[in-house]
Amino acid sequence: MLIKKYIVNSIPEGMNRIKGELGNDVIIVSQRKVRRSGLIGYFSSKQIEITVAYEKDLSSVNNAYDKYNNYDKHDNRDKVELHSNHEPVLNNQIMKDVNEMKAMISSFVSNNKTASKEEEDLSNYRDFLSQRDIPEDIIDVIVEKLNGKVNNEEEVNVSLLKDIIMDTFDVKICDEKDIKDGVTAFVGPTGVGKTTTIAKLAGKYSLEYKKKVGLITVDTYRIGAVEQLKTYAEIMGIPFEVVFDIKEMERAIEKMKDCHMIFLDTTGRSSKNLMQLQELKAFVKKAEPNKVFLVLSATTKNKDINSIIEGYKIMDYESLIITKLDETTTYGSILTMVKKSKVPVSYVTVGQGVPQDIKKIGEKELAEIVLGETSIC
């Protein structure tokens, strides 16, 4: 049995080359994604390496059998008699071995054809998910769940993918009124849109649910942050306080004792700076919030999401708000956020409009957005 490797751009291309050169009686030993060596390979897309095993033609076995069959019977009487006595046994044994080998190869080829077709189908699913910016580790989880469920389908079964995503990643959406009376804190990195998100929720709860809402900010570092939230508060006619020092937190909350809800805006901090996060944690803890939201942007790179989610665990967040869905065309990062954080998604924001551009969505709709089957913006 011989081994040969092929480097191709896709599974179908590889199968066509293999069948053209070696025929159908081959065994796919392995397939894996590889990248060309050198600088060019670093910037080029990955290719697929397919390793196959194939048998030499059985003519060598048949030739040996023919030589044996034409053995010189006139050598001497003893040899002729020995040949005559044992030929049927040897003939039968050789034919038995040849037939067993043929059966074994046939079985391998048959099983491998089925496996190769399933691998080809799964490769189509991998490409579909990759085009939607879903990271490789999550694609691996989804494809593993697809094993045995894909049956010679020409098109990707999006409905099946939705079910797997909802089941595998336990996508949960909070109840409509998931913000209770009392203090609610919003934390997250710089630039994810915390301040605008707070303004949207303040407008939503004050206008739709007739709640009296107050706003407090401790974000005195970012230029314009205080004025931005103060402007929103003035437009909506709701109380607003600035806390410069942790000792002022109790006073600010006391001044809003008539409010049903107090939304606390915080300074954006790097998830890598533990000292700054601990300082922020002290401000949040002093406010004694009923709930803490981690605010993340849908435009955040997958590689950065894990660092942010891990770093902000010090804040004891209970839910996610995912912003800026209107600023990207792929939403694979949402699955990373759900998988890594293991907390529900409460809201998504889809524009700059206050308060209308903040929405709650169901599990199915979230899966559809990730798969590019529906648009929320």
Helices and strands as residue ranges (DSSP letters): E 2-8, H 11-22, E 26-34, H 38-43, E 47-54, H 59-69, H 77-130, H 136-146, H 158-168, E 182-187, H 194-207, E 213-217, H 225-236, E 240-242, G 246-248, H 249-255, E 261-265, H 274-287, E 291-297, H 302-311, G 312-315, E 319-323, G 325-327, H 332-341, E 345-349, E 358-359, H 363-370
